Amino acid sequence: MKFNYEKLGNLIEISEKKNSDLTVDNLVGMNINKEFIPSVANTNGTNLARYKLITKNQFGCNLMHVGRDKSVVVSKYSEENPSIISPSYKIFQVKDTDLILPDFLMLCFLRSEVDRFCWFYTDSSVRGSLDWSKFCEIDIPLPDLDTQQKIVDIYQFFSDRIELKKKINKNLEEIVENHFKEKYIKNKPQVYTKTTLNTIITITSGKRPLVKDNLKTKEMNIPLIGASSIMGYTNQYLFKEKILITGRVGTHGIIQRFDSKCWPSDNTLIIKSKWYEYVYQILKTINYTKLNRGSNQPLITQSDLKNIEIILPSEKELQEFENWAKSIMQKVDENKKENSKLSNLRDILLPKLMDGEIDVSNIEI
């Protein structure tokens, strides 16, 4: 089934409504994952009346960093209550919901083809901005509304499953974390040996990847790990054992777990330990702000982590905690792997659904 196409500019209209009466104070931003996030900007002394209002089913769009990020940051706002966003963002909405559903339009923006199109037309500035007129040239598929809704439902089915697994993992991690804090921090720290983290870990720094292109292809399927998440993929690895990764430069405090081939980048620190689960919990309790050595951007060193003071239970007690926590965290890791498979499958299906390669008429969700 082939769909008709229409230029994006013919389907949307700009909204320039400002927070002129200062009735809204919830400030949001957007990230490269095409999500709205709470803003961390310092607004002291800022005239919030200049900020743009964004309401349910409107879209926010940042066209300033497309060349740098190789992605156009655009997302549909889904909250019931309005928020405000920087005046540098474009706000737009669907002109006619009898022609295209906002949720379906959002799926169009998730396609890699859209990012490639927008990246190609960026200007020569350092950040690589995209002109609004070029953004409006994106071709949008236009199946009938029933088909649009079916495609949205199929995509949402996978997304809901992924979100459920994330919630389960959050609960499981909290069980282990709360037990750790009750047993080793709040109750009886005085009965344990005081030492430094260096006594139970080895630590090294990551390295800059050898390949420049970190796009995910069949030949490049080994995760390239940044300070907070997977940055891309490569065809080589630095580690293939069980490790913990945390940020060295920039982002701090996010602890990532890996037990297969990966390449941690040069802005990370890699921690190994016989007491993996115990160290994982310790790393999550550290106040990284106090360790910061950077002036322009946050920086911590290997010695900073090595010299963190910790309490150390007996080897028997450590082993008991390790076995108990491992049994729970294995389920967390399994859920993460399942989510990765679901995400990959969802991303493979999306372009096929949007191109009409899959007949959805008889699919019931």
VOBA-1610 file (N, C-alpha, C; in pm, whole numbers, padded with zeros to 5 digits, always signed):
BEGIN
Met+00085-00119+00000Met+00000+00000+00000Met+00089+00125+00000Lys+00073+00211-00101Lys+00150+00334-00108Lys+00067+00452-00059Phe+00129+00537+00022Phe+00059+00652+00076Phe+00088+00777-00009Asn-00005+00870-00006Asn+00020+01002-00062Asn+00109+01082+00034Tyr+00176+01182-00019Tyr+00265+01264+00062Tyr+00227+01411+00050Glu+00257+01485+00157Glu+00231+01629+00158Glu+00348+01698+00228Lys+00381+01818+00185Lys+00487+01894+00250Lys+00444+01933+00391Leu+00538+01923+00485Leu+00508+01954+00624Leu+00449+02094+00638Gly+00502+02190+00565Gly+00456+02328+00578Gly+00310+02348+00547Asn+00252+02257+00467Asn+00110+02266+00434Asn+00021+02205+00542Leu+00082+02137+00639Leu+00005+02065+00741Leu+00008+02133+00877Ile+00097+02230+00894Ile+00115+02290+01027Ile+00104+02441+01020Glu+00090+02503+01138Glu+00089+02648+01149Glu+00166+02689+01274Ile+00237+02798+01263Ile+00321+02848+01373Ile+00235+02906+01484Ser+00278+02887+01609Ser+00215+02953+01724Ser+00319+03045+01789Glu+00282+03169+01806Glu+00373+03268+01866Glu+00320+03320+01999Lys+00230+03246+02062Lys+00169+03294+02186Lys+00272+03300+02297Lys+00281+03415+02361Lys+00379+03439+02467Lys+00315+03430+02605Asn+00400+03416+02704Asn+00356+03411+02844Asn+00341+03553+02897Ser+00269+03635+02824Ser+00263+03779+02851Ser+00202+03813+02986Asp+00108+03731+03035Asp+00045+03761+03164Asp+00112+03688+03279Leu+00221+03615+03248Leu+00303+03546+03351Leu+00222+03446+03433Thr+00120+03386+03372Thr+00038+03289+03445Thr+00103+03150+03451Val+00203+03124+03365Val+00269+02993+03360Val+00415+03010+03401Asp+00461+02926+03494Asp+00600+02935+03539Asp+00677+02804+03523Asn+00613+02702+03466Asn+00682+02574+03447Asn+00764+02580+03318Leu+00896+02589+03333Leu+00986+02603+03219Leu+01039+02467+03176Val+01030+02439+03046Val+01079+02312+02993Val+01182+02337+02884Gly+01263+02234+02860Gly+01357+02233+02749Gly+01336+02105+02670Met+01429+02075+02581Met+01418+01954+02500Met+01556+01891+02489Asn+01559+01757+02476Asn+01687+01689+02461Asn+01698+01624+02323Ile+01814+01567+02296Ile+01842+01511+02164Ile+01757+01386+02136Asn+01698+01329+02242Asn+01610+01213+02224Asn+01469+01253+02185Lys+01450+01383+02156Lys+01320+01435+02112Lys+01216+01421+02223Glu+01259+01463+02343Glu+01172+01459+02461Glu+01175+01595+02529Phe+01062+01632+02589Phe+01060+01750+02675Phe+01117+01712+02811Ile+01197+01801+02867Ile+01258+01778+02997Ile+01247+01905+03080Pro+01246+01894+03214Pro+01248+02015+03297Pro+01373+02097+03267Ser+01359+02226+03253Ser+01472+02311+03221Ser+01559+02335+03344Val+01691+02337+03323Val+01786+02366+03432Val+01842+02507+03418Ala+01786+02585+03328Ala+01836+02721+03304Ala+01811+02810+03426Asn+01905+02897+03455Asn+01890+02994+03562Asn+01805+03111+03511Thr+01686+03126+03564Thr+01594+03229+03515Thr+01588+03352+03606Asn+01679+03359+03702Asn+01681+03477+03789Asn+01703+03603+03706Gly+01614+03698+03721Gly+01625+03823+03646Gly+01579+03813+03502Thr+01528+03697+03461Thr+01482+03677+03323Thr+01336+03719+03310Asn+01305+03786+03203Asn+01168+03826+03175Asn+01092+03709+03113Leu+01020+03634+03196Leu+00949+03516+03148Leu+00829+03549+03061Ala+00794+03675+03051Ala+00684+03717+02963Ala+00724+03700+02817Arg+00855+03697+02790Arg+00904+03679+02653Arg+00899+03533+02609Tyr+00885+03443+02706Tyr+00891+03300+02674Tyr+00762+03254+02606Lys+00776+03153+02521Lys+00662+03104+02445Lys+00582+03002+02525Leu+00452+03005+02507Leu+00364+02905+02567Leu+00354+02784+02476Ile+00354+02665+02537Ile+00330+02543+02461Ile+00224+02462+02533Thr+00124+02417+02459Thr+00010+02346+02517Thr-00003+02208+02455Lys-00093+02129+02510Lys-00111+01990+02468Lys-00131+01981+02316Asn-00058+01884+02257Asn-00063+01851+02113Asn+00006+01954+02024Gln+00069+02055+02085Gln+00157+02141+02007Gln+00296+02079+02002Phe+00376+02126+01907Phe+00511+02074+01889Phe+00614+02184+01919Gly+00721+02143+01986Gly+00836+02230+02005Gly+00948+02183+01914Cys+01027+02278+01865Cys+01130+02243+01767Cys+01253+02331+01786Asn+01369+02268+01793Asn+01496+02340+01804Asn+01574+02317+01674Leu+01588+02420+01594Leu+01655+02408+01465Leu+01797+02464+01469Met+01849+02489+01589Met+01978+02558+01600Met+02099+02465+01600His+02080+02337+01636His+02195+02247+01653His+02187+02124+01564Val+02114+02133+01454Val+02089+02015+01371Val+02218+01960+01311Gly+02304+02048+01263Gly+02430+02002+01205Gly+02520+01937+01307Arg+02526+01996+01426Arg+02612+01941+01532Arg+02561+01806+01581Asp+02429+01797+01602Asp+02370+01676+01660Asp+02331+01572+01556Lys+02332+01611+01427Lys+02287+01523+01318Lys+02144+01474+01345Ser+02067+01558+01407Ser+01929+01525+01441Ser+01852+01655+01461Val+01726+01655+01418Val+01641+01770+01443Val+01559+01741+01568Val+01572+01826+01668Val+01505+01806+01796Val+01364+01862+01787Val+01267+01773+01778Val+01127+01814+01769Val+01043+01713+01846Ser+00945+01762+01920Ser+00865+01671+02002Ser+00725+01728+02024Lys+00630+01637+02044Lys+00492+01675+02073Lys+00473+01687+02223Tyr+00413+01798+02265Tyr+00386+01821+02406Tyr+00257+01750+02445Ser+00263+01666+02549Ser+00149+01580+02582Ser+00086+01610+02717Glu+00141+01704+02793Glu+00088+01732+02926Glu-00042+01813+02916Glu-00126+01795+03017Glu-00253+01869+03021Glu-00230+02017+03051Asn-00138+02047+03140Asn-00111+02185+03177Asn-00004+02245+03086Pro-00020+02372+03047Pro+00078+02435+02958Pro+00211+02459+03028Ser+00314+02477+02949Ser+00447+02513+02999Ser+00500+02628+02916Ile+00614+02681+02957Ile+00681+02783+02878Ile+00815+02729+02832Ile+00862+02782+02720Ile+00986+02735+02660Ile+01059+02856+02601Ser+01188+02843+02585Ser+01270+02953+02535Ser+01214+03012+02405Pro+01219+03143+02390Pro+01170+03205+02266Pro+01250+03166+02142Ser+01365+03101+02161Ser+01445+03057+02047Ser+01388+02932+01980Tyr+01293+02865+02048Tyr+01229+02747+01991Tyr+01114+02787+01899Lys+01089+02704+01799Lys+00970+02718+01717Lys+00857+02635+01779Ile+00738+02691+01786Ile+00620+02620+01834Ile+00520+02613+01719Phe+00470+02494+01691Phe+00372+02482+01583Phe+00268+02376+01619Gln+00163+02370+01540Gln+00055+02275+01564Gln-00003+02229+01431Val-00075+02118+01436Val-00142+02066+01317Val-00257+02158+01280Lys-00267+02192+01151Lys-00377+02278+01105Lys-00511+02207+01109Asp-00513+02083+01062Asp-00640+02011+01045Asp-00623+01867+01093Thr-00679+01836+01209Thr-00666+01701+01265Thr-00755+01600+01192Asp-00838+01645+01098Asp-00912+01552+01012Asp-00826+01505+00895Leu-00708+01565+00885Leu-00616+01527+00778Leu-00498+01448+00831Ile-00445+01490+00946Ile-00333+01419+01007Ile-00342+01429+01159Leu-00317+01318+01226Leu-00320+01313+01372Leu-00187+01364+01428Pro-00190+01444+01534Pro-00064+01490+01594Pro+00029+01375+01633Asp-00028+01267+01689Asp+00056+01153+01728Asp+00122+01088+01606Phe+00052+01085+01496Phe+00109+01028+01374Phe+00220+01118+01320Leu+00198+01248+01326Leu+00301+01341+01282Leu+00428+01325+01365Met+00412+01302+01495Met+00529+01282+01580Met+00608+01160+01537Leu+00539+01053+01496Leu+00609+00935+01447Leu+00690+00967+01322Cys+00639+01056+01239Cys+00713+01098+01120Cys+00847+01159+01159Phe+00848+01238+01267Phe+00970+01305+01310Phe+01070+01208+01374Leu+01024+01091+01413Leu+01114+00992+01474Leu+01192+00913+01370Arg+01158+00926+01245Arg+01225+00850+01140Arg+01364+00907+01114Ser+01459+00817+01092Ser+01597+00860+01066Ser+01607+00938+00935Glu+01515+00911+00841Glu+01517+00983+00714Glu+01497+01133+00734Val+01414+01168+00832Val+01389+01310+00862Val+01516+01376+00915Asp+01586+01306+01005Asp+01711+01361+01058Asp+01814+01380+00948Arg+01824+01282+00858Arg+01921+01293+00749Arg+01886+01409+00655Phe+01758+01423+00623Phe+01713+01532+00537Phe+01749+01667+00599Cys+01716+01682+00728Cys+01740+01810+00794Cys+01889+01838+00807Trp+01967+01736+00838Trp+02112+01755+00851Trp+02172+01801+00718Phe+02124+01745+00609Phe+02178+01778+00477Phe+02159+01926+00443Tyr+02051+01985+00492Tyr+02019+02123+00457Tyr+02060+02225+00563Thr+02144+02185+00657Thr+02189+02282+00758Thr+02287+02381+00696Asp+02302+02496+00763Asp+02393+02599+00712Asp+02537+02570+00756Ser+02626+02663+00729Ser+02769+02641+00754Ser+02815+02694+00889Ser+02722+02729+00977Ser+02760+02777+01110Ser+02817+02663+01193Val+02879+02699+01304Val+02943+02599+01390Val+02843+02494+01436Arg+02725+02537+01475Arg+02624+02443+01525Arg+02545+02378+01412Gly+02543+02441+01298Gly+02468+02386+01186Gly+02318+02406+01202Ser+02272+02528+01182Ser+02130+02559+01198Ser+02051+02519+01073Leu+01922+02497+01092Leu+01834+02462+00982Leu+01731+02572+00964Asp+01716+02620+00841Asp+01618+02723+00813Asp+01476+02666+00821Trp+01384+02746+00875Trp+01245+02701+00891Trp+01184+02660+00758Ser+01215+02731+00653Ser+01156+02700+00521Ser+01201+02563+00473Lys+01326+02524+00504Lys+01374+02391+00465Lys+01306+02283+00549Phe+01288+02313+00678Phe+01218+02219+00766Phe+01078+02191+00712Cys+01013+02292+00661Cys+00877+02277+00609Cys+00871+02198+00479Glu+00987+02168+00420Glu+00992+02092+00295Glu+00990+01941+00317Ile+00991+01897+00442Ile+00989+01753+00471Ile+00861+01692+00415Asp+00876+01578+00346Asp+00760+01506+00293Asp+00698+01419+00402Ile+00569+01436+00423Ile+00496+01364+00528Ile+00395+01268+00462Pro+00399+01138+00496Pro+00300+01044+00441Pro+00162+01073+00496Leu+00059+01052+00414Leu-00078+01083+00456Leu-00174+00968+00426Pro-00166+00858+00503Pro-00270+00756+00490Pro-00400+00807+00552Asp-00507+00730+00539Asp-00633+00771+00602Asp-00618+00769+00754Leu-00711+00834+00824Leu-00701+00850+00969Leu-00701+00716+01043Asp-00781+00619+00994Asp-00784+00487+01059Asp-00647+00421+01053Thr-00583+00431+00937Thr-00449+00373+00921Thr-00349+00447+01008Gln-00360+00578+01012Gln-00272+00656+01100Gln-00284+00609+01245Gln-00408+00592+01291Gln-00429+00551+01430Gln-00376+00411+01455Lys-00392+00321+01357Lys-00338+00185+01372Lys-00186+00188+01388Ile-00122+00268+01306Ile+00024+00279+01313Ile+00067+00336+01448Val-00004+00438+01494Val+00024+00496+01627Val+00006+00391+01735Asp-00101+00311+01727Asp-00128+00209+01829Asp-00021+00101+01830Ile+00025+00061+01713Ile+00131-00041+01705Ile+00259+00011+01770Tyr+00296+00133+01736Tyr+00417+00192+01794Tyr+00401+00206+01945Gln+00282+00249+01989Gln+00258+00270+02131Gln+00258+00139+02209Phe+00216+00030+02143Phe+00219-00101+02208Phe+00361-00135+02252Phe+00457-00115+02163Phe+00597-00141+02199Phe+00646-00043+02305Ser+00609+00083+02290Ser+00653+00185+02386Ser+00599+00158+02526Asp+00473+00114+02535Asp+00414+00084+02666Asp+00484-00034+02732Arg+00517-00133+02652Arg+00587-00251+02705Arg+00725-00210+02759Ile+00793-00125+02684Ile+00924-00077+02726Ile+00913+00004+02855Glu+00812+00089+02863Glu+00792+00172+02981Glu+00759+00087+03103Leu+00681-00019+03084Leu+00648-00109+03194Leu+00773-00174+03250Lys+00861-00220+03160Lys+00986-00282+03204Lys+01073-00181+03281Lys+01071-00056+03237Lys+01148+00047+03307Lys+01095+00067+03448Lys+00963+00067+03464Lys+00904+00085+03597Lys+00936-00033+03687Ile+00930-00154+03631Ile+00967-00273+03709Ile+01112-00262+03756Asn+01199-00221+03665Asn+01341-00207+03700Asn+01362-00102+03808Lys+01289+00008+03800Lys+01301+00112+03901Lys+01265+00058+04038Asn+01158-00020+04046Asn+01117-00079+04173Asn+01221-00178+04225Leu+01275-00261+04137Leu+01375-00360+04178Leu+01502-00292+04228Glu+01545-00187+04156Glu+01666-00115+04198Glu+01645-00047+04332Glu+01525+00004+04355Glu+01497+00070+04483Glu+01500-00029+04599Ile+01457-00153+04574Ile+01462-00255+04678Ile+01607-00277+04723Val+01697-00292+04626Val+01838-00315+04659Val+01899-00191+04724Glu+01870-00075+04667Glu+01927+00049+04718Glu+01882+00077+04861Asn+01754+00059+04889Asn+01703+00084+05024Asn+01762-00013+05125His+01775-00139+05085His+01837-00239+05174His+01981-00201+05204Phe+02055-00160+05102Phe+02195-00119+05119Phe+02207-00003+05217Lys+02122+00099+05199Lys+02130+00216+05286Lys+02093+00183+05430Glu+01989+00101+05447Glu+01946+00064+05582Glu+02054-00017+05654Lys+02118-00106+05582Lys+02212-00199+05645Lys+02351-00141+05665Tyr+02397-00062+05567Tyr+02537-00020+05570Tyr+02559+00129+05590Ile+02453+00208+05588Ile+02472+00353+05606Ile+02399+00404+05729Lys+02271+00372+05742Lys+02191+00430+05850Lys+02212+00361+05985Asn+02220+00231+05987Asn+02209+00158+06113Asn+02340+00138+06189Lys+02436+00063+06131Lys+02552+00021+06210Lys+02685+00045+06140Pro+02709+00166+06089Pro+02838+00186+06020Pro+02958+00172+06113Gln+02936+00192+06244Gln+03048+00189+06338Gln+03109+00050+06356Val+03037-00056+06322Val+03091-00190+06344Val+03171-00240+06226Tyr+03180-00161+06119Tyr+03252-00205+06001Tyr+03386-00134+05988Thr+03476-00192+05912Thr+03608-00134+05889Thr+03596-00009+05802Lys+03666+00096+05841Lys+03670+00216+05760Lys+03792+00211+05669Thr+03772+00235+05542Thr+03882+00229+05445Thr+03848+00320+05328Thr+03918+00304+05218Thr+03889+00383+05098Thr+03845+00290+04986Leu+03776+00348+04888Leu+03723+00268+04778Leu+03834+00195+04702Asn+03952+00251+04706Asn+04066+00194+04635Asn+04096+00050+04677Thr+04056+00012+04798Thr+04088-00123+04848Thr+04006-00233+04781Ile+03894-00195+04716Ile+03810-00300+04656Ile+03780-00275+04507Ile+03849-00178+04446Ile+03825-00153+04303Ile+03955-00137+04227Thr+03948-00157+04097Thr+04050-00106+04006Thr+03978-00009+03913Ile+04049+00094+03870Ile+03984+00198+03792Ile+04075+00246+03679Thr+04018+00263+03562Thr+04090+00314+03446Thr+04001+00415+03374Ser+04060+00485+03278Ser+03984+00580+03197Ser+03950+00520+03062Gly+03840+00564+03003Gly+03805+00521+02869Gly+03896+00586+02765Lys+03873+00553+02639Lys+03957+00606+02531Lys+03870+00656+02417Arg+03927+00748+02343Arg+03858+00798+02223Arg+03848+00683+02123Pro+03730+00663+02063Pro+03717+00553+01966Pro+03808+00571+01846Leu+03853+00460+01789Leu+03946+00463+01677Leu+03876+00497+01546Val+03746+00471+01541Val+03672+00499+01418Val+03592+00627+01435Lys+03587+00709+01331Lys+03514+00834+01339Lys+03364+00814+01327Asp+03324+00718+01243Asp+03181+00698+01218Asp+03126+00601+01322Asn+03036+00646+01407Asn+02981+00560+01511Asn+02834+00529+01488Leu+02793+00528+01360Leu+02656+00493+01329Leu+02636+00343+01346Lys+02515+00304+01384Lys+02486+00163+01404Lys+02460+00094+01271Thr+02547+00002+01235Thr+02530-00080+01115Thr+02554-00224+01153Lys+02536-00314+01058Lys+02559-00455+01086Lys+02704-00480+01126Glu+02796-00400+01069Glu+02938-00419+01100Glu+02978-00346+01227Met+02892-00259+01278Met+02927-00176+01393Met+02816-00189+01497Asn+02828-00290+01583Asn+02722-00318+01678Asn+02770-00324+01822Ile+02889-00273+01847Ile+02942-00269+01983Ile+02918-00130+02041Pro+02850-00120+02156Pro+02814+00012+02210Pro+02935+00100+02240Leu+02924+00225+02198Leu+03021+00328+02234Leu+02959+00407+02348Ile+03020+00401+02466Ile+02957+00450+02589Ile+03009+00588+02626Gly+02916+00681+02644Gly+02950+00814+02694Gly+02926+00823+02843Ala+02933+00944+02896Ala+02922+00964+03041Ala+02784+00932+03096Ser+02681+00933+03010Ser+02546+00911+03061Ser+02468+00805+02986Ser+02513+00764+02866Ser+02436+00671+02786Ser+02519+00620+02669Ile+02459+00535+02589Ile+02522+00489+02466Ile+02521+00604+02365Met+02639+00640+02313Met+02652+00750+02219Met+02635+00704+02074Gly+02667+00580+02048Gly+02665+00527+01913Gly+02718+00385+01914Tyr+02775+00343+01803Tyr+02824+00205+01793Tyr+02954+00202+01713Thr+03036+00105+01746Thr+03164+00088+01680Thr+03184-00060+01648Asn+03296-00094+01585Asn+03323-00234+01553Asn+03439-00290+01635Gln+03481-00216+01740Gln+03590-00260+01825Gln+03548-00246+01971Tyr+03624-00309+02059Tyr+03588-00301+02200Tyr+03712-00288+02288Leu+03693-00225+02403Leu+03798-00214+02504Leu+03778-00316+02616Phe+03650-00346+02646Phe+03618-00437+02757Phe+03512-00536+02712Lys+03517-00654+02770Lys+03412-00753+02746Lys+03371-00822+02874Glu+03420-00770+02989Glu+03385-00826+03118Glu+03287-00735+03191Lys+03254-00771+03313Lys+03157-00696+03391Lys+03223-00570+03446Ile+03171-00453+03407Ile+03230-00327+03449Ile+03120-00227+03486Leu+03161-00125+03560Leu+03077-00010+03590Leu+03139+00112+03524Ile+03056+00198+03468Ile+03106+00316+03396Ile+03039+00441+03453Thr+03121+00542+03481Thr+03067+00670+03526Thr+03139+00782+03453Gly+03082+00902+03455Gly+03137+01013+03381Gly+03263+01070+03445Arg+03361+01103+03362Arg+03484+01169+03407Arg+03477+01319+03380Val+03425+01356+03265Val+03414+01496+03224Val+03269+01523+03185Gly+03217+01637+03227Gly+03082+01675+03188Gly+02978+01619+03283Thr+02911+01512+03241Thr+02803+01452+03320Thr+02861+01361+03427His+02813+01377+03552His+02857+01294+03663His+02738+01230+03733Gly+02764+01118+03800Gly+02664+01060+03888Gly+02575+00955+03824Ile+02584+00935+03692Ile+02509+00828+03627Ile+02598+00705+03619Ile+02556+00597+03682Ile+02638+00475+03686Ile+02578+00373+03590Gln+02656+00333+03492Gln+02609+00239+03390Gln+02674+00102+03411Arg+02594-00001+03390Arg+02638-00140+03409Arg+02654-00207+03272Phe+02768-00275+03252Phe+02789-00349+03128Phe+02860-00480+03159Asp+02817-00585+03089Asp+02881-00716+03108Asp+02911-00783+02974Ser+02921-00703+02868Ser+02954-00757+02736Ser+03044-00657+02665Lys+03080-00685+02544Lys+03174-00601+02470Lys+03124-00457+02461Cys+03212-00362+02492Cys+03177-00220+02480Cys+03304-00138+02470Trp+03287-00013+02426Trp+03399+00081+02418Trp+03361+00208+02495Pro+03409+00221+02620Pro+03385+00345+02694Pro+03469+00459+02637Ser+03407+00573+02615Ser+03476+00687+02554Ser+03571+00753+02654Asp+03646+00852+02605Asp+03750+00914+02688Asp+03694+01008+02794Asn+03564+01027+02798Asn+03506+01110+02905Asn+03445+01024+03016Thr+03491+00899+03027Thr+03438+00807+03128Thr+03548+00748+03215Leu+03506+00695+03329Leu+03592+00616+03416Leu+03532+00476+03426Ile+03617+00373+03425Ile+03572+00234+03425Ile+03617+00169+03555Ile+03521+00111+03627Ile+03548+00051+03758Ile+03520-00098+03753Lys+03617-00177+03806Lys+03600-00321+03820Lys+03613-00358+03968Ser+03541-00461+04009Ser+03551-00505+04148Ser+03496-00646+04163Lys+03556-00719+04255Lys+03503-00850+04294Lys+03365-00831+04357Trp+03348-00720+04428Trp+03221-00689+04495Trp+03143-00590+04410Tyr+03104-00634+04295Tyr+03042-00551+04192Tyr+02917-00479+04241Glu+02826-00554+04303Glu+02699-00495+04346Glu+02718-00398+04462Tyr+02808-00430+04553Tyr+02835-00342+04666Tyr+02894-00210+04617Val+02990-00219+04524Val+03053-00099+04468Val+02952-00017+04388Tyr+02865-00086+04317Tyr+02761-00017+04240Tyr+02676+00071+04331Gln+02640+00018+04447Gln+02559+00096+04541Gln+02639+00212+04600Ile+02767+00188+04630Ile+02851+00296+04682Ile+02861+00410+04582Leu+02884+00377+04457Leu+02900+00479+04353Leu+02774+00565+04340Lys+02659+00506+04368Lys+02534+00581+04358Lys+02512+00675+04475Thr+02587+00658+04585Thr+02569+00744+04703Thr+02667+00861+04708Ile+02762+00864+04617Ile+02868+00966+04621Ile+02813+01103+04580Asn+02856+01207+04650Asn+02823+01344+04613Asn+02929+01391+04512Tyr+02899+01378+04385Tyr+02997+01409+04281Tyr+03023+01559+04268Thr+02929+01641+04312Thr+02949+01786+04306Thr+03070+01827+04389Lys+03089+01762+04505Lys+03201+01795+04592Lys+03334+01750+04533Leu+03330+01655+04440Leu+03454+01605+04379Leu+03497+01688+04258Asn+03410+01777+04213Asn+03435+01849+04088Asn+03561+01933+04095Arg+03650+01912+03995Arg+03773+01990+03985Arg+03770+02089+03869Gly+03669+02077+03785Gly+03667+02157+03663Gly+03626+02301+03686Ser+03671+02388+03598Ser+03629+02529+03602Ser+03523+02554+03495Asn+03555+02517+03369Asn+03459+02537+03261Asn+03354+02428+03256Gln+03394+02305+03289Gln+03298+02195+03295Gln+03341+02097+03404Pro+03245+02023+03461Pro+03276+01932+03571Pro+03382+01829+03533Leu+03471+01800+03627Leu+03579+01703+03604Leu+03610+01630+03733Ile+03620+01497+03727Ile+03670+01419+03839Ile+03780+01326+03788Thr+03869+01285+03877Thr+03983+01202+03838Thr+03972+01064+03901Gln+04060+00975+03857Gln+04064+00841+03915Gln+04095+00847+04064Ser+04189+00932+04102Ser+04227+00940+04243Ser+04113+00994+04330Asp+04029+01081+04270Asp+03914+01132+04345Asp+03825+01017+04392Leu+03798+00923+04301Leu+03712+00810+04336Leu+03787+00712+04427Lys+03912+00688+04397Lys+03989+00591+04477Lys+03993+00630+04625Asn+03997+00759+04652Asn+04015+00806+04790Asn+03884+00831+04865Ile+03773+00796+04803Ile+03644+00806+04872Ile+03645+00713+04994Glu+03608+00765+05110Glu+03602+00683+05231Glu+03476+00598+05231Ile+03493+00470+05265Ile+03380+00377+05268Ile+03389+00291+05394Ile+03281+00221+05423Ile+03285+00119+05528Ile+03286-00017+05460Leu+03355-00111+05522Leu+03372-00242+05460Leu+03330-00353+05556Pro+03219-00421+05527Pro+03178-00535+05610Pro+03276-00651+05593Ser+03251-00758+05668Ser+03335-00877+05654Ser+03315-00938+05515Glu+03410-01022+05475Glu+03400-01086+05343Glu+03276-01174+05334Lys+03242-01239+05444Lys+03122-01323+05445Lys+02997-01240+05420Glu+02989-01125+05488Glu+02871-01040+05473Glu+02867-00978+05333Leu+02985-00941+05282Leu+02991-00888+05146Leu+02941-00991+05045Gln+02981-01117+05067Gln+02940-01222+04974Gln+02789-01245+04980Glu+02733-01238+05100Glu+02589-01255+05116Glu+02513-01143+05043Phe+02562-01020+05060Phe+02498-00908+04991Phe+02513-00922+04841Glu+02633-00962+04797Glu+02660-00978+04655Glu+02564-01078+04592Asn+02547-01192+04657Asn+02459-01297+04603Asn+02313-01251+04598Trp+02271-01185+04706Trp+02132-01139+04712Trp+02104-01031+04608Ala+02191-00930+04604Ala+02172-00819+04509Ala+02185-00867+04365Lys+02278-00958+04342Lys+02300-01009+04207Lys+02175-01077+04153Ser+02106-01152+04238Ser+01986-01223+04194Ser+01877-01126+04148Ile+01870-01009+04213Ile+01771-00908+04176Ile+01817-00829+04054Met+01944-00789+04055Met+01995-00706+03947Met+02008-00783+03815Gln+02017-00914+03823Gln+02017-00994+03700Gln+01885-00976+03626Lys+01775-00969+03703Lys+01645-00945+03641Lys+01639-00806+03579Val+01699-00708+03647Val+01705-00572+03592Val+01780-00573+03459Asp+01895-00640+03456Asp+01976-00645+03335Asp+01902-00720+03223Glu+01830-00825+03260Glu+01751-00898+03160Glu+01643-00809+03100Asn+01578-00731+03186Asn+01474-00639+03138Asn+01533-00533+03045Lys+01653-00485+03077Lys+01719-00387+02991Lys+01749-00446+02854Lys+01795-00570+02853Lys+01825-00636+02725Lys+01698-00659+02645Glu+01590-00695+02715Glu+01463-00713+02644Glu+01414-00580+02588Asn+01430-00473+02665Asn+01391-00341+02617Asn+01472-00300+02495Ser+01600-00335+02495Ser+01684-00305+02380Ser+01633-00376+02255Lys+01593-00501+02271Lys+01539-00578+02158Lys+01405-00519+02111Leu+01321-00482+02208Leu+01192-00422+02173Leu+01211-00288+02101Ser+01307-00209+02148Ser+01334-00080+02085Ser+01384-00099+01942Asn+01474-00197+01925Asn+01526-00224+01790Asn+01415-00269+01696Leu+01329-00358+01747Leu+01219-00408+01665Leu+01122-00294+01630Arg+01092-00212+01728Arg+01004-00097+01705Arg+01063-00003+01600Asp+01194+00020+01609Asp+01260+00111+01515Asp+01270+00052+01375Ile+01278-00080+01367Ile+01280-00145+01236Ile+01142-00139+01171Leu+01038-00157+01253Leu+00901-00157+01202Leu+00855-00018+01159Leu+00900+00086+01229Leu+00847+00220+01206Leu+00856+00264+01059Pro+00974+00260+00996Pro+00977+00305+00856Pro+00893+00219+00763Lys+00882+00090+00793Lys+00799+00001+00710Lys+00651+00036+00725Leu+00611+00070+00846Leu+00474+00112+00870Leu+00445+00245+00802Met+00539+00338+00812Met+00518+00472+00757Met+00523+00474+00605Asp+00590+00376+00546Asp+00597+00367+00400Asp+00486+00282+00340Gly+00401+00225+00427Gly+00291+00143+00377Gly+00333+00003+00335Glu+00453-00039+00377Glu+00500-00173+00342Glu+00426-00283+00419Ile+00369-00247+00533Ile+00295-00342+00615Ile+00147-00302+00615Asp+00063-00395+00578Asp-00082-00372+00578Asp-00133-00384+00722Val-00181-00275+00778Val-00225-00274+00918Val-00377-00288+00932Ser-00446-00302+00821Ser-00592-00299+00826Ser-00651-00410+00911Asn-00587-00527+00917Asn-00642-00640+00993Asn-00571-00661+01126Ile-00486-00567+01166Ile-00414-00579+01293Ile-00498-00517+01403Glu-00517-00594+01509Glu-00590-00544+01627Glu-00493-00532+01743Ile-00492-00417+01808Ile-00404-00394+01923Ile-00490-00402+02049
//
